Amino acid sequence: MIITKTSLFTKEEIEKLKETFGVYIKTVIDVQQKICSAGCQLHSDSEKILLEQGSNQTDLWGGGVDLETKTIETKALINIRPRQNNNSNEILDQKIRLRFEELLRFFFDTII
């Protein structure tokens, strides 16, 4: 189940998001508009939803959260963007990575 929103995820929503991978939730965040799409099987699924809702490709970054270890991951295939000097699946730009992590902590405040 994919849930896309601008406010923090409730405990009930997190339980639904866990249906895909159990303790790991994949996320894509629009770092400008502060929108999170979570629970996707592929990051590109959430990316598509956000693009359809008007997000700009350059503002979308993928990663996830491990609910067991409470760690944030900033890796996703959609992050590979040579035009934005991001030649890795990891978010290389420290400013963008910190913004992504900050927003992920906001959206999942009830667990991390």
N, C-alpha and C positions, 0 to 999 in steps of 0.2 A: 504494500500500500504506500502510495506517495502522498505526502501532505506538504502543501506549500503555503507559507504564511509569513507575516511580518511581526508576529508576537511570539513569546516563548511557548515551547511545546509543553502541554500538560502531561502529567504522569500517564493518563489514559491514552493520549496520542503516542507517547513513547512506547507503550506496550504494543500498540498497533504497528509502529515502525519496526519493532523488533521481529515482526513476522517474517521479514525477508532474510536476514542473516543472523538472527539471534542477538548476540551481544555487540554486534557492529552495525552502525547505521551510516550509510553513505549519504553525503549531503552535497548540494551545490548552492553556493551563496552569491547573490548579487551584492557585491561589496559597496556599491553606490546607493542602491535603493533599499538596502537592508531587508532583503527577502531571502528566506531559506526554503529550499525544496529538499525534502528528506524522505528516505525510505525506498529509494530507487534500487533496482537491480544493477543497472548501468548508470554511471554519472550522466551519460548522454540523454537518458530518459528525463531526468530532472532539468537538464540544460534545455531540452526542447520545450518543456513546459514554461520555463522562465522566458525563453525567447518569444514564445507565442503570447506571453503576457506583456511584452514590450521591453524586456531587458536588453541591454547591449552586450554582445558577445565578449567584448573586452573587459566587462565588469563581472563576468561569471567565472568562479573558481570552485574546484571540487576538492573533496576530502572526506573526512568522516570522523566519527567518534566511537571509541571502544568503551562500552558501558561497564565492562568488567574491570579494566585497568584505569578507566576515567581519563584516557589519553586522547589527544586530538591528532589526527593525521592530515597532512596537507598534500596528499598525492592523489592524482587522478589523470587518466589519459587525456581528458579535456583540457588539462593545464599545459599541454605541449603546444606552445605558440611561438614559433620563431619570430613572427612579426612583432611580438611584444618582448623579445629577448628572453623567452622562457623555453629553453630547449630541453626541458626535463618534465617528467610527470609531477615533480615536486614544485611547489610555488617558490620560485627562487628570489623574487623581489621581497626583501625583508619587510618593507612597508605594507605590501599587499598581504603577505603571510600573516603579519601581526594583526592586520584588520580582519582577515578571515578568522583567525583564532579568537579574537575578541568577540566577533559576532557569533561564532559557534558557541562560545561560553554563555552568551546572552540567551540564545535560542534554547540551549539545553541546561539552563541554570539549575533546574531541579535535580540534575544528576552529576554535573561536573563543577 
